[in-house]
């Protein structure tokens, strides 16, 4: 079967970014999906919406200002402006593909407010089911498009190179190892949140795409920048259900188990940037306090209509948000770092593109602005597709299938990162993590992803955005991190020496 697919672009991942890239490619392509297309992804779990400046009182300049402020000095301003400017067009493209967004009585798009936004600019679908609605529509479009060859149950495990260029993909399939011969690979396989014990991401979000790119020699940007969502539902589950920021946007407040509203005197209060809110909740938990979201006064009986998915999840564990406090805690949620790419998704490796959370465009900086991620994927997927289609075929060959690497270290890596690289980091803890992870890298993609994250965190001797160093609590010079797998291994080998120079 795979012989007939030879030469077709291969897209790894079937969430929003992957499916929209496939739909935008006007040629046959292969879409690799560990599960069914559109079934398990971070996209389908997204409760927030698409941030786009279309309100009468809004503007691109305002959206850009909010994005740069949240990014805390690490955004690429040119990339951010270019991406945000395409927001309205991307929104209309999704509507043409069948996405049904929430509207008011007059048929206009409803706009919501989320943290660190100056204006109401969040477009939702089905209340808190935006991701699920977008994925539903895109999956239907994929199924109706014969030129998209969906390979379900296939997982990319290694990129095969010829002369430093992509020449194929080694994949794990239900029948064993297989090779797809292709000179064009698009990584659209999500983030790494599930490398932490508390996460809102699917089980499979363990940085596989980052490891694929790094083993191929790609440059990785800002791997230390992991956003912890402040309000995951604090129950015994993995992943933890998200309690959308939009609940706080409607006026819900945070209280501890003594009834104290501990964010009341903080700039921005409950709608301060996510890193600020997450750290204050974390401090309460460290003090032995329970933390709760109180939506009883502002939403009451309207909660289930405005946030049906959250209400249903609460009900499943015996909570009624209209009458009960909602227990919450921070959880790993989004990776601002990723494969370093340009505006067309090109990585530093010829024949390799990346789009969505696995990529780092510079839009998000040190702390992603709420609802900018779905926007980024919707804007860039068609641009990536256009660049892939235009790439010239080189006639490269690659090796046949080889034994598949076996991932054995996920539990150990999760324990290391949770303990040493979570919301609060120190040189001692990060150095310990590097020493524990480095011996595992040869056989573990999770360990390699963790090594990249920790190496970047150790070298960033400052606190900025989502990265908090308890031993360096003040910001330093605003510089992005760019490193390769070999750089990370070198840092592990000299973790007690002066920091490597970071590239601006």
N, C-alpha and C positions, 0 to 999 in steps of 0.2 A: 504493500500500500504506500509506504513512504517514498518509493521510487517515483511515483507520480507527483509527489509534492516537491521534488528536488528543485531548488532555485527559488521557491516561493518565500517571500518575507515571513519570518516567524515572530509572532507576538506572544510574549510570555506573560500570562495573566489575563483574566477575563472579568475584571471589574469595569468601572466607568472608563478609565484611561485605555485599557486594552480593547474593549469592545468598540469604543468610538474611533480608535485608531484603525481597527479592522474595517469598520463601516466607511471610513473616509478614504481608504485605499481603493482606487479604481482598478484593481487587478486581483487575481487570486492570491490568497494568503492563508497562513496557518495560524490558528489561535489555540494556544495551549492552556488548558484549564484543569487544575487539580480536581475540581468538582465539575458540575455542570456549569455552562456559561451563565454568569450572573447569579449563581446560587450562594456562594460563600466568598465574601470579600469585605474589605473595610468600607467600600462604597455602599454596599447594601445596608450596612449598619448605621450609616450617617443620618443623625437626627436633625442636624443643622441644615442649612440650605446653601444656596448659591449667592454669594455676595456680589452685587452689581449696582453700580451707581446710575439708577434710572429714575429716582424720585425727583419731584419738582424742586425740592430744596437741596438736592444733592449734586455732586459733580465728580468728575475724574480726579480733579485736584484734591478734593476732600478725601476720597477713597485712598488715593496714593499717600496722603499725609498720615492717615490712620494706619496704613500698612507699614510705612516706614517707622512710625512711632512704636508699633508693636514689635517690629523687627530689631529694635534696639541697636541700631548702628551697623547691622550686618547685611541688610538688604542690598541687592544690586539695583540701584534706582532706575537705570535704563531698562533692565529686564522687567522690573515691577510695573513701570508705567506702560510698557508695551503690552504686557499681559492684561492688566486691568482695563486698558483702552478697548480691548476686544471682548470685554464682558457682555455687553448688550447683544453683539452678534452671536456669541456662543450660546446665550440664553435662547435666542430665536432658533438656533440650529437644533437645540434639544427639543423645543416645542414642535418643530417640524418633524422630528423623529418620533413624536407621540407622547412626550412627557407632559403630564397634566399638572400644572402648578396651581396653587391656591389663588382664588380671585375673590374680589368683593362683589357686592350686589350689582354693581355696574359693569362687571366683567374685567375690571382692571386687576393687575397683579397685586396681591397683598404683600406689603413690605414689613418685615420684622426688625427688631433691634437686638443686637448681641454685644457682648463686652468689647470695649475699646473702639466701637464704631460711633462716630459723631451723629450719624443719621440712620433712619430706618432704611436698610438696603438689602435685607436678607429675604430672598425669594424661597418660599417653602412649598412642599407638596405633601398633601395628606397630613397636615399639621407637623408632626415630628417624624414623618416617614419619607423625607425627601430622597435620601439615598435609595431606598427600596423602590420608589416610584421611577427614578431615573434608570435604575438597573432593569426594572421590569420592561420599560419601553425599549431600551437598547437590546436586551436579550431577545425580545420579540423581533426586532429588526435584524439581528444577527441570524436568527433561525430562518428568516425569510430571504436571506441573501446567499444563494448557492455558491458564490465564489469564495466565501469564508469557510474554510475547512476547520471545524472545531474538533480538537482531539481531547476528549475528556479522560481524566485520570492520568494525564501526562504531566510530568514535572521536570523542568529543565534542571540538570545537575552540574553540567560544565559547558562552557563555551569552547569550541574547538577552533584553533587558530592555524593560519598558514602565513608565515612571514609577518606575524604581528597583526594580521587582519582576520576578522571573523570569517570562518569557513563552514561552520556547522554547530549543531547543538546536540550534546549527549543528553538523552532524556530517560527518566524512569517511566515505564509504562506498565499497564496491568499484565503484559506478557514478558516483562523484563527490559533490559537495556535496548535502546534504539537510537539511531543517529538520523537527524534531519540535516541534509546538506543544503546550506543556505549562506549567502554572503550578507544577509540583512536580518538583524535581530533587534527587536524592540522589547526592552524590559518595561513591563507595566504591572509588576507583581507586588506592589504595596510596600509596607514599612517593616518595622522590627519591634513593635510594642510588646509582642508576646515573649520577648526575651526577658521580661520582667514578671514578677509573681502576680502583680495587680495590673491588669491591662484591659482596655476596651476593645482590643483588636482580635480578629479571629485567631484560632490556634496556630494557623499556618504562617502568621505574620512574624517570622523570625529572621528577617533580613536575608532571605535566600537570594534575592536579586542583587543586593549589595555584594554578597559573597561571589556570585557569578562574575560580576564586573571586576571586582578586585583581583580575583584569581587570573583574569585575563589581562591585568595590568592597568586597568582604568584608574583615573584619578577620582578620589572620593572627596566630597566637600562637606565640611562642618558636621562630621559624624557624631560629635558630642552633643548636638542640639536635639534633645528629646523633649517633646512637650508632654507634660502630665496634666491631663484634664482634671480640674478641681473636683468635679462632682460626678463620680461614678457611684452607682447604687451599691452600698456597702452590704453585700450579702455573700453567702458561700457559693460562689459560682466562678467559672472561668470560660470565656471572658466575663468581666463585670459589665452589666448593662449600663449604658450611659444615661445620665440625667442631663439633658441638653442645656446648654448655656441659655437657650431661649427661655427656659423657665425663669432664670434670674432676670432675663430681659423683660419679662412680664411683671417683675417686681418682687419675686420671691427672695427671701433673705436667709442668710446663714446664721445659725445659732449653735451654741454648744449645749451640753447636757445640763448646764446650770441656767439655761435660758438667755445667756448673754449673746448679743449680736456683736461678735468680735471684729467684724469688718466695718462697723459704723464710722470709725474715725480714720479709715484708710482712704487715700485719694481714689476716687472711682467706686469705693465701697464694693458691693458684690459684682460690679461690672468693671473692676480693675483688670488689667491684663492677666491672662491665665496663670502665668508663673507666679504672680503676686498672690492671687487667691489660693493657688495650690500650696504655696509655702506657708501661708497663714493657717490653712486647715491642717497641714502637716504638723505645725507647731502645737496646735491644740491636741492632736492625737498623741504626740510625744509627751504631752503633759497628762496623758491618761483620760482626756476628755473625749466623749462622743461628739460627733458633728452632724448637724441635720440641716436640711433645706426646708424652710417653712413657707409653703405656698397657700396656706389655709385662708388668709385674709384677702390676698390679691386675686386668687383664682377660685378657691372653694369648689363648688359644684360644677364649675366650668372647666375644671382641670382635665377631665377625661375627654371632653370635646376638643380642647386645644392640643392636648398631648396624649392621644389615644394609646400609642405604643408604650410610653412610659407608664401610663395608668394601668395598662394591662399587666406589665411586668411587676409593678408594685402589688397589684391584686393577687398575683400568683404566689407572693410570699406573705400574704395576709396584711398588706398595708393599703390604706385608703388615703391618697394624697389630699383629698378634699377635707379630711378630718385629722390625719396623722402627720407627724413630722417624718421626713424622708431621710434615712441615714445615708450619708455620703462620705466618700474618701477620694483622694487623688489616685489616678491610675495612668500608666503609660498610654498615650493616646495617638501621638503623631510625631513622625520623624522629619524635622526640618532639613536635616542633612540628607545626603544621598549621592548618587552618581553625578559628578559635575557635568552639566550639559549647557549648551547654548540655547538660543531661542527656537531652534529647530530640533532640539532634543539630541543633538550629536554629542557623544562622549569623546574622550581622548583616544579611544580605540576605533580604528576604521571599521565600519560596518556594524557598529553598536550604537543604538539610540536608547534613551530612557525617557519615560513620561509618567506623571503622577507622583505618588509619594516616594517611589524608589529613586526619583530624580531630584537633583538640587539645582534649581534655576537661579536662585538668589531672590526669589519673590518673598520667601517667608523669613529670611534672616535668622535671628536668634529666638524668635517666638512668633509662630504663625498667627495672623489675625483670623479670628473666627470666620468660618465659611469661605475663606479664600482658597481652600484646597480643591473642592469640587469645581470651583471656577477655573483654577489653574489647569486641571485635567481637561475640562471642556474646551478651553481655549487652545491648548497646545497639541492635543491629540490630532486634529486635522493638519496642523503645521508639520508635525512629525511625519504623518502619512505622506504629505506632499514631498518632503525631503527624501523619504525612503523610496518613493516611486521614481524620483529623479536620479538616484544613485546609479552609477554605471557598473554593470556586471564585469567582474575581473576574471572569471573562469577558474576560480580556486577550487582545490580539492581538499578533503579532510580525511582523517583516519576513520576506520570502521569502529563499531561499538566496542567499548572496553568495559571491564568490570565497574559496576556502579559504586561510588563511594558510599559508605554506611555512616549515617549520623548517629552517634552514640552519646553525645555530651550535652544535650539540651538541658537536662535537669541541673547539671552542675553549672552550666553557663548562666542559667536563670538565677540560681542562688547567688553566684558571684556578682552579677550586675545589680540585682536587687539590693544586696548588702552594701556594695561599694560605689555604685554609679547611679543612684536614684536621685531624689530631689535635693540631697545635700551631699557634696563630695569633698574629699580631702586628699592631699598628696599621699599620705600613708595608705589610705584605702585604695586609691587608684593604682599605686605602685604594687600593692598586694594583688590586685586584680590582674594586672599585666603579667605578673609572675605566674599566676595560676592559669591564665588563658593561653599564653604563648606556646606551651608544650602541646596543646590540643589543636592548634590551628591546622596542622597538616591533614588531619582527618575529620575536622568538624567545621562546617560552614557557620554554625551558630557561634563557635569560638572565634572565628575570623571576624565576623561582624562585631562581636563584643570587643575584640582587640582594637579594631578601628575606632569604635566609640570611646573606649577608655584611653587610648593613645591621644586622641584629640582632646579629651577632657583633662588629661594630665598636663598637656602642653599649654592649655589655656589657663594661665595663672591669673585669673580675674573672675568676677561674677558678671554675667551678662545674659539677659533674657532667661531662657529656660535652664541655663547652665549656672548653678550656684556652687561656688567653692567656699565652704565655711572658713578655710584658711586664707582665702583671698576675697573678702566680701565686697570690695570696691571694684568698679569697672576700670579696665586699663585701656590700652589703645585698641580701637575698633578694627580688628583684622579678621578675615575669614581664614579657616583652616582648609588646606588642600594637601592630601597625602595619598600615598599608594599603599598597597599591602606591604611592600618592602620597607617603606618608611615606618609603618606601624611596628613591624618586627624589630627594626633598628631601635625605635623608642623603647620597646620592651627590654632590649638588651642594655640600654643605658639610662634607665628610668631615674637614676639618681644624679644624672649629669644635667648641665644647663639645657634649657628648652631649645628645640630646633627652631629655626627661623620660619615663621608662618608667612605664607604668601598673601599679599594684599589682594 
